[in-house]
Amino acid sequence: MYAYYGLAAFGPHMQKYLWWKRYITQLQIVQFILLGLYGIYFALYNVGYHIFFTYDFFIQTPLYLYLFTSFYLKTYKDAAVQKKTTAAVALKNGTANANSTIINNKKIE
């Protein structure tokens, strides 16, 4: 994760090397699921630890799991649906770019 942030800090020209952002997010979601399972174990067998740590597990872990899952769904799932929708509309209605406009599959300069 920190390697990704370090490379991203070099600027936009590094974007082609950062294709693994999605997989880091997936690994972090798995990490929080495992941490939640460990939190349940910790709550059942917390011998000698302050109760704060139990509360911390049950507040912080679901919060981070929710935040990372929301980010993942908005960034990757919604983007895929939007990309498909945009492509379908472009094929049906035509599309526009900086150089020309296509209306009803006819190019207008």
Phi, psi and omega in degrees: 000314182289332175295321177298311180297322179296316179291322179295333181291343179286347175118180185295334181292349178271354185303325182292342179264359185251037181292345186267012178301316180301319183287329175295317179297319177297317178296324179291324176296316176298320178301316181288330174295313179296321178296323176296318177296319176296324178298322176296313177301316182298320180293326181284328186237035182279092181259116175086003179257152178291148182296339178305320183294326177293314178297322180298316178300317186277352175256310187288316184296310177296327178297310179295322177299316178297313182297314181292322179292319176299314178301314182298313182295318180292320185282317189254317182284311179295324179295322179293318178295317180295321180296318178295318180296316180298318179295320180293318179294321180297320178292323184283315188253353187096175183214167179229147172221189185292332186266326184204172179236140176245121179236126182051045177062022175240131183279129178243124181274000000 
